[in-house]
């Protein structure tokens, strides 16, 4: 296994958040692929798939803005949750 439990769980949590908050399907598919690859033994392939998440700018992963999806959410809550989850995921992936 390439990834540890924390890396795999954080990737799956980010994919779930993105699914629930209307992230473009291509990003969700890539996150799910990375979660699967972390459970396998090809570190080079995982690192290759992660490269697309490193950049910024228009059309990048961080260009996505999550929408309120549940009645107990506010835009401020979603924004903080998004940045916290994304930051934690990136720090987990930096350990590869």
N, C-alpha and C positions, 0 to 999 in steps of 0.2 A: 504494500500500500504506500502510495506517494504522500498523501496528506494524512494529518492526524485528525482525531475526533473533532477538535475545535475548528479546524479549517473546513472540514466537511459540513459540520452543523451550521457554521456561519454562512457558507455558500448556499446551503439549502434554505436557510432563513431569509437571506437576501432574495433568492428566487421566489419564495412564497410572498414576501412583501411586494415585490415587483409585479407578480401575478395579480394580487389583490388590489393593487393601486394603478393598474392599467399601463404598465410599461410595454413598449413595443415587443411583440412576441419573439422577434429575433434575439433580443437581449436575454429574455427568459430562457430560450432554448440553449443559448451559449452558457448561461449560468448552470443550468441543469447538466449540460455536457461536462462542464468543469467539475461539478460535484461527483459525477460518475467517474471521471478520469482520476480524481483524487483518491478514489477507492481502488484504483488499479496501480500498475507498476511502471508507468511511463512518464517520468518527471519532465522530460524534454517536451512531450506533447502538451502537458499541463501548462508549462511555461509559454509555449507557443500560443495556446488559446487565451492565456491571460493578457497577452500583449495588447489586444484590442480594447481592453478595459483601462489601460494606462493613460491614454491620451485624453485631451480635453477639446473643447471647441464645439462648433455646431455639428449636431448629429452624433456626438460622442455619448457614451453612457451617462456621464454626469450632466448632459444636456437635458436628460429626462427630468420632468417635474412631477412627482406623485400627486395624485388627486385624492381628496377625501372620499372614502368608500363606505364608511360605516357611520351611523348617526352619533356615536360617542367620540368621533374624531373632529379635530379642528385643523385648519390649514397650518397653524403654528405647530401643533403637535406632530403632524405628518412631516413637516419640514425638519424638525429636530430629530425625529425618529429616523428619517431617511439619511441625514448626514451622519448620525451616530452609527447606524448599521453599516453604511458604506465605509466609514473610517475604520471601524472595527474589522470589517472584511478585508480591506486593503492591508491593514497591519498583520492580519493572519496570513495573507498571501505573500507578504514580504519575507516571511520565514522560509519560503521554499527555496 
